[in-house]
Amino acid sequence: MTDFWSGYFWPTIITILEVLLIAVVIAVSMAYLTYFERKVLALMQRRKGPNVIGPFGLLQPWADAVKLITKETIIPSGANTAIFLIAPMVLFTLSLVAWAVIPFGDGMVLANINVGILYLFAISSLGVYGIIMAGWASNSKYAFLGGLRSAAQMVSYEVSIGFVLVTVLLCVGSLNLSKIVLAQQHLWFFIPLFPMFIVFFISGLAETNRAPFDLPEGESELVAGFFVEYSSMSFALFYLGEYVNMILMSAMTSILFLGGWLPPFGITPAHAPYGTIWFVLKVCFVLFAFLWVRATFPRYRYDQLMRLGWKVFLPLSLFWLVLTAGVLVWTGWLPVGA
Amino acid sequence: MIVQAICFYLFAAVAVASGVLVITARNPVHSVLFLILAFFNSAGLFVLLGAEFLAMILVIVYVGAVAVLFLFVVMMLDIDFAKLREGVVRYLPIGATVGIILAVELILVFGAWAFAPAVNQSLAAPMPQAHVTNTAALGDLLYTKYAYAFQASGVILLIAMIGAIVLTLRHKPDARRQNIAEQVSRNRASAIELVKVKTGEGVGEGQGVR
């Protein structure tokens, strides 16, 4: 019986507590990301942004949350009810489960699995289902068009993201995210792989449906795209999912290219809590870049989006993949994987 | 051990159930969604076997790419269900034959495993010992022993891809295409012409337009 308690019961309780901790931290960061976005956009456009509720408007996200929760959930009469209700849950759940393998610091990871990067890639490629299901189940032309656009866009940009990941893996020799970070102790990968860093960042914008690639939502032509029929909490779940995906994409960028929890130039020790602080700072920097892009660039046209994905990024990332592999073999730097 | 057994029966039961629902669901979109559920549970079974690489690849390739395109197509189709059910009796013998052949083959393969344990020793590539991740083990085999087979399958896929492109590519001579280099290289001199317009005469044909 002691075997049951020490072998299953307590580890399960501890894991559940860790999961809750991560989920709560992510949910709160997501709430403040909306505030951050509105403030950054406002400052870039010489406005004030939210400043009424709480000091500096800091309680605005909570007010928004209360407003969304107290609204009425409307299910359109022509909708496919089951799929209509499952879609936002799928999207939100998928955006949360990916965090299981993200290392927040040295050894601070929920599941340190061997194929961490493949897991992340698999989960991020599933995000499209929430959108496409929502678009179809709403039984509305705008939502359907938004869903189709989103599916085509996410499938297209996944290809170049995959090649970028393979290039990074070639330099590391492991699929484990902690090992990817540790391989950057001397040189962060964004320096030798700079073009891939840019490709990854832009593909990340497209993968999370952010401006300038926010065609699935395209307010001007599709009203709000795939979630036009949603209201109240089901709408909030889409919103939450989108922002959590943004944070996830920033965390992936930090881990793959910006050295994860490693401090720049070794100016502080890498162990907790310094490592986690550096990681959070890097994620915030990439998120700021996301918002910066949104405030700067106009939306792409659909054919331009497809052209960029298939005719520019795909050949470029493929070329860099072959080049990286060639250089690594030629110089004998190819890591012999464990 | 008991937790693993519970997980196995959960994944296996859901996989089989969703497999049955794929062919019995009335709505084809529901069928595809159940197919995705079946893929997921198979990935779960792979994880239980310790083949985490295969599990992830299954999710990435089948769920993340193939099924998305499948769903894409099925959603756009306007299927008449009554018409779909008409030919069931006619095609039943063919379907049943194929199903029985597959079932017999599976029974033969796994039966050999159960009745003659010595079969295990004749495996071409047995599972490597511990402390080799299965990603590395697969790579070691695929790129050395089975390099030719691997390359050949790659070439077949490439040919299939080219074939698909050739079959669907249509040249539209009157389609207007965007030439970004041309647009970017436009300057004031090549894009604007200032014309003095006399009152009551207007701009002549072709003037002021480039």
Interface residues (C-beta under 8 A of the other chain):
Chain A: Y8 N80 I83 I113 N114 V115 L118 Y119 F121 A122 S125 L126 V128 Y129 I132 M133 W136 F144 L148 A151 A152 V155 E158 L175 D303 Q304 G337 A338
Chain B: V3 N27 V29 H30 L33 I36 E52 F53 M56 I57 V59 I60 V63 G64 A65 V68 L69 L71 F72 M75 M76 T133 T135 A136 Q178
